Amino acid sequence: MPQIAIIEDDRPTSDQLRGWVLAARPGLTVHQWFTRDEAEAALAREHYDLVVLDIELGRERHAGVALINAINKRGAGTPVLVVSAMPATLYRSIMKALDAWDYLQKTA
């Protein structure tokens, strides 16, 4: 069964993302992580078929960048979809350079 990781510190947003994923593909397994530490531990022990993450987690403004680097270091080719309120004009090219699959800007 494919596994999806949603890494988002705002619980309502995380739940909404989870709902959208499950509405599109009801049989998927979706794990939700709310902090960088939780996410790093999960990424080290689990294989995910897709990771959806925010750049800013709590007070860590660029936690998502560190997580993308950790994902890339594993070399599994896991697609990463970044969903963040950070300005797309600035961050989209940075995320592409980090090999993120795409960058979607959410409303603040």
Stockholm file with secondary structure:
# STOCKHOLM 1.0

chainA/1-108         MPQIAIIEDDRPTSDQLRGWVLAARPGLTVHQWFTRDEAEAALAREHYDLVVLDIELGRERHAGVALINAINKRGAGTPVLVVSAMPATLYRSIMKALDAWDYLQKTA
#=GR chainA/1-108 SS CCEEEEECSSHHHHHHHHHHHHHHCTTCEEEEECSHHHHHHHHHHCCCSEEEECSCBTTBTTHHHHHHHHHHHHTSCCCEEEEESSCHHHHHHHHHHTTCSEEEECCC
#=GC SS_cons         CCEEEEECSSHHHHHHHHHHHHHHCTTCEEEEECSHHHHHHHHHHCCCSEEEECSCBTTBTTHHHHHHHHHHHHTSCCCEEEEESSCHHHHHHHHHHTTCSEEEECCC
//
